Amino acid sequence: MFVSMALSRFTDKPNEPVRQLFFDFEAFAHKKGFGRKQSETIEDWFERLDAPYADGALYQKVRYGEETLTENEVKTFKEDLSSLRTALSNKSQ
């Protein structure tokens, strides 16, 4: 039952670009065995992944603040997720 609840987060892909990036990363991390726990905040999750440099606040700004990120913030967010993907790929090998 836990698995089906976790996977249900990945059924409705968001339309907003930053949310899509995060959605794709979260699905990737789940497949690699590093998925976010049901009650885990993004900041706690990034800390558990040993990635305190990743700025979860940027995602929160879009998701809950309903704000738009600047070009520089989007670039930073993409770079953070790319670094996390690489780190998780290296951990799972």
C-alpha positions, 0 to 999 in steps of 0.5 A, a space after each residue: 500500500 505504501 508503494 502505491 501511495 508513493 507512486 500516486 504522486 507521479 501520475 499527474 504531471 504539472 504544467 508549470 516548468 519548474 514544477 515539471 523539473 521537480 516532478 521529473 527529478 522526484 520520479 527519477 530519485 524514487 526509481 533510484 531508491 532515494 525517493 522522498 518520504 510521504 511526510 518529508 519536506 523538500 529541505 529535509 529530503 535534500 538534507 537526507 540526500 546529502 545535498 544541503 546546497 540544493 535550494 528547495 526554497 526555489 521550488 517552494 516559491 513556485 509551488 506554494 508562493 505561486 510566484 514566478 522564478 527569475 531566469 537566474 533562479 530557474 538556472 540555479 534550480 536546474 543546476 541543483 537538480 542536475 547535480 543531485 541526479 549525478 550524485 544519486 546516479 553515482 550512489 546507486 552504482 
